[in-house]
Amino acid sequence: MTSSLNKGVGKVQVTLRWDPSPAGAPDHDLDIIAAVYPQEDPHGTPVYLVHFGSRSPDGTITLDRDSRTGQGFGSDEVMTLELERLSPAYGRVVVGVAIQQGGGRVAFADVAGGQVAVKEGYQELDNLPLADLGPATAATIAEFTRADGGTGGWRWSRSLRGFDADPRSFTELMGGAAD
């Protein structure tokens, strides 16, 4: 599935929600992570990461809401990506979700009500129940690539790949080429 917009995608929101852990169980803490890759090496080492407690150096990617428990109404985490403002030096952005493993191993299948959505304005590009990722503890969910060698608009595609990795390890794996 890829974007069919002629001008490409511009400003995108990735939203994440999940239900709180059962009473007496450790909190489930899920995090949205974005990795930005250079135009000349789109599957190499990311130039920078955006996650809880950080934002992109130029302010184009921000985590607007961060939850450690899944409590509350609506989206628990929200990340905004202003792709049209990214420097032409960047050619690929990969967005994923990772589960903190501080309270013992937790997989997506263990998290009730988990849902991730990708939206541009009012248009929903994708919506995915996290339980579909089963035993994975981290997953890529979206990939944005710049068309025409850095001069064109951004294209969106679903990039659903599950990993058995903690958040730190995941950031080293998430941008690799798909098998």
C-alpha positions as CSV (number, residue, x, y, z in Angstrom):
1,M,0.0,0.0,0.0
2,T,1.5,3.4,-1.0
3,S,0.3,6.9,-1.1
4,S,-1.6,7.8,-4.2
5,L,-1.5,11.6,-3.7
6,N,0.2,13.3,-6.7
7,K,2.0,15.9,-4.6
8,G,3.1,13.3,-2.1
9,V,2.5,13.5,1.7
10,G,3.5,16.6,3.6
11,K,2.5,16.8,7.2
12,V,1.7,13.4,8.8
13,Q,0.6,12.3,12.3
14,V,1.3,8.9,13.7
15,T,-1.0,8.1,16.6
16,L,-0.7,5.2,19.1
17,R,-3.2,4.0,21.7
18,W,-3.5,1.0,24.0
19,D,-5.4,0.0,27.1
20,P,-3.8,0.2,30.5
21,S,-2.3,-3.1,32.0
22,P,-4.6,-5.2,34.2
23,A,-4.7,-4.2,37.9
24,G,-1.6,-5.3,39.7
25,A,0.4,-6.0,36.6
26,P,3.3,-3.8,35.5
27,D,2.4,-0.9,33.2
28,H,2.7,-1.4,29.5
29,D,4.8,1.4,28.0
30,L,4.8,1.7,24.2
31,D,6.8,4.3,22.3
32,I,6.7,5.7,18.8
33,I,10.2,6.1,17.3
34,A,11.2,7.7,14.0
35,A,14.6,7.3,12.3
36,V,15.8,9.7,9.7
37,Y,18.2,8.4,7.0
38,P,20.5,10.3,4.6
39,Q,19.6,10.5,0.9
40,E,22.9,8.9,-0.1
41,D,22.5,5.9,2.3
42,P,18.8,5.3,3.1
43,H,19.4,1.9,4.7
44,G,22.5,2.7,6.7
45,T,22.8,4.4,10.0
46,P,20.2,7.0,10.9
47,V,21.3,10.6,11.0
48,Y,19.1,11.0,14.1
49,L,16.2,9.4,16.1
50,V,13.1,11.0,17.5
51,H,11.5,9.4,20.5
52,F,10.3,10.2,24.0
53,G,12.4,13.1,25.4
54,S,13.8,14.1,22.0
55,R,12.8,15.9,18.7
56,S,14.5,16.4,15.4
57,P,17.2,19.1,15.5
58,D,15.3,21.3,13.0
59,G,11.9,20.7,14.7
60,T,10.3,18.9,11.8
61,I,9.5,15.7,13.7
62,T,8.1,16.0,17.2
63,L,6.6,13.7,19.8
64,D,3.5,15.7,20.8
65,R,2.2,13.3,23.4
66,D,3.9,10.5,25.4
67,S,2.2,8.0,27.8
68,R,3.9,5.5,30.0
69,T,0.7,3.6,30.9
70,G,-2.0,3.9,28.2
71,Q,-4.4,5.6,30.6
72,G,-6.6,8.4,29.3
73,F,-8.9,9.0,26.4
74,G,-8.0,9.1,22.7
75,S,-4.4,8.7,21.5
76,D,-1.7,7.9,24.1
77,E,1.2,9.0,21.9
78,V,1.2,11.3,18.9
79,M,4.1,12.0,16.6
80,T,4.0,14.8,14.0
81,L,6.2,14.6,10.9
82,E,6.5,17.7,8.7
83,L,8.1,15.9,5.8
84,E,7.8,18.9,3.4
85,R,10.1,20.8,5.6
86,L,12.9,18.2,5.9
87,S,16.2,19.0,4.3
88,P,16.9,17.5,0.8
89,A,19.8,15.8,2.5
90,Y,17.3,13.3,4.0
91,G,15.8,10.6,1.8
92,R,14.0,8.2,4.1
93,V,12.1,8.2,7.4
94,V,11.1,5.0,9.1
95,V,8.5,5.0,12.0
96,G,8.1,2.2,14.4
97,V,6.7,1.2,17.8
98,A,8.7,-0.4,20.6
99,I,7.5,-1.8,24.0
100,Q,9.7,-0.9,27.0
101,Q,10.7,-4.2,28.6
102,G,11.3,-3.0,32.2
103,G,8.6,-5.1,33.8
104,G,9.4,-8.3,32.0
105,R,8.9,-9.4,28.4
106,V,5.8,-8.0,26.8
107,A,4.8,-8.6,23.2
108,F,2.2,-6.8,21.1
109,A,-0.2,-9.8,21.6
110,D,-0.1,-9.1,25.4
111,V,-1.2,-5.4,25.0
112,A,-5.0,-5.0,25.0
113,G,-6.5,-2.4,22.7
114,G,-3.3,-1.5,20.9
115,Q,-3.9,0.5,17.7
116,V,-1.6,2.6,15.5
117,A,-2.8,5.0,12.8
118,V,-1.1,7.1,10.1
119,K,-2.9,10.2,9.0
120,E,-2.4,13.2,6.8
121,G,-4.8,15.9,7.8
122,Y,-8.2,14.2,8.0
123,Q,-7.2,11.4,5.6
124,E,-6.3,8.1,7.3
125,L,-3.5,6.4,5.4
126,D,-3.3,3.4,7.6
127,N,-4.8,1.9,10.8
128,L,-3.4,-1.3,12.3
129,P,-4.3,-3.3,15.4
130,L,-1.0,-4.0,17.2
131,A,-2.2,-7.5,18.2
132,D,-1.6,-8.5,14.6
133,L,2.1,-8.3,15.3
134,G,1.8,-11.2,17.8
135,P,5.0,-12.1,19.6
136,A,7.0,-9.1,18.3
137,T,8.2,-6.6,20.9
138,A,9.0,-3.8,18.4
139,A,7.8,-3.2,14.8
140,T,8.2,-0.8,11.9
141,I,4.9,0.5,10.7
142,A,5.5,3.2,8.1
143,E,8.2,4.3,5.7
144,F,8.4,7.7,4.0
145,T,10.8,8.0,1.0
146,R,11.6,11.1,-1.0
147,A,11.0,10.8,-4.8
148,D,13.3,11.9,-7.5
149,G,16.6,11.7,-5.7
150,G,15.7,14.2,-3.0
151,T,14.0,16.8,-5.2
152,G,10.5,15.3,-5.3
153,G,7.7,14.9,-2.8
154,W,7.5,12.3,-0.1
155,R,5.8,8.9,-0.7
156,W,4.3,6.8,2.1
157,S,4.1,3.1,2.3
158,R,3.2,0.6,5.0
159,S,6.3,-1.0,6.4
160,L,5.1,-3.7,8.7
161,R,8.0,-5.7,10.1
162,G,8.0,-7.2,13.6
163,F,11.2,-7.6,15.7
164,D,12.0,-9.4,19.0
165,A,14.1,-6.5,20.3
166,D,14.3,-4.0,23.1
167,P,13.9,-0.3,22.1
168,R,17.7,0.3,21.9
169,S,18.4,-2.7,19.7
170,F,15.3,-1.9,17.6
171,T,16.7,1.5,16.6
172,E,19.7,-0.3,15.1
173,L,17.6,-2.8,13.2
174,M,14.6,-0.8,12.0
175,G,16.1,0.9,9.0
176,G,17.7,-2.2,7.4
177,A,16.5,-3.3,4.0
178,A,13.6,-5.8,4.1
179,D,14.5,-9.3,3.3
